[in-house]
Amino acid sequence: MKTITISKNYNFIWQLDFAPNYQFTKCKKLFNLKTSREIKKTLTSMTIGYYIKGKFYSLNKLRNHIVKIEKTICLF
């Protein structure tokens, strides 16, 4: 039996200022980098948003908290 491995690479562009381990990709997917999981969009009482740290944030509220990830200098 053959073992097949499939991997995907994502480029993270934006992060949340109050939770920097939650980052958005170019294709507008949200990931939690501590758990390495994708966070799904949720519809709650006719509002689209995400559950971050157990609290619901609508897309309109999150737009105010998105910041561009600064480039870091790697010595290696």
N, C-alpha and C positions, 0 to 999 in steps of 0.2 A: 504494500500500500504506500503510495507516494504522499508526502506531506507538502502541501501547497501553502505558501505564505504570501499574503497580500498586505501591502502597507500603503498608507496615504501620507503625503506631506502637506502641511498647511502653513501658510505664511500669515503670522499674526500682525495686524496693523494697529488696532485700537485696543485700549484697556479701560476699565472703569476706575475712576479716581478714588472711590471709597473701597474698592476690592480689586487690587491689581492682579490677583491670580485669575480673574475672569477676563478673558481676552476674546476679541472678535477677529475673524479671518477676513481675507479679501472677498470671499463668497458669502459674507454676512452670517456666519455660523458662530455661536458663542460656545466657548470651551472653558471648563474649570481646569487649570493647569495642575492643581494639587492632586486631583483625583484622575486626571487625564480623561475626562468624560465630556461629551457634548451635552449642552443644556438645551432642551427643547423649548420652542415657543409654546405658550399656553394661552388659552382663551378663558378668561375669568370674568363673568358678568359683562359680556360683550366688550371686553378690553383685552387687547393682545399684549403680552409681555412675557417676562421671565421670572422664575423663582430664584432669587439669589440670597444665599445664606438663610433660607427659610422664609423670606419675605418676598411678596410679589411686587415687581416694579413694571409699570407700563412702559411701552416704547417711547412715549412722549417724555416721561420722567428720566429715562435712561439717556436720551439725547443730550441732556444738560451735563451728564457725568462722563461722557466718552472723551478720552484724551488720546492723542497719538503717542505711540510707544517711542521713547527716545532710544537712539542707537547707542549701544555700549561698546567700548573698546575692549577687544579681546587680545590678550597678550600672546596667545598661542597660535 
